[in-house]
Amino acid sequence: MTTVDILLRYATPPTEAVASALARTREVYGVRRLSFDRAAHTLRVEYDATRLSAAEVIQLVRSSGLQVIEEVPLAVAPPPQKPAPAA
């Protein structure tokens, strides 16, 4: 098993119907955990990458009715190093 997290930003807070539909996505083999950050309008999905791809997870979330805007990078690459000035 390869556990991976994906972070998705959504447009509007989920309604009760959407929240119920999202809860049912946990029944999909490979989806391990869903956690909302309502202040940041994000949903973190922990899933088994040997069973599902990121695209499949996003499709599952969208099919529940949540309006996904974008996938948010979990790790930001460091800025490129500037060469030292020649003396």
Sequence and secondary structure as in RCSB ss.txt:
>XXXX:A:sequence
MTTVDILLRYATPPTEAVASALARTREVYGVRRLSFDRAAHTLRVEYDATRLSAAEVIQLVRSSGLQVIEEVPLA
VAPPPQKPAPAA
>XXXX:A:secstr
  EEEEEEEESS   HHHHHHHHHHTTSTTEEEEEEETTTTEEEEEEETTT  HHHHHHHHHHTT  EEEEE SS
            
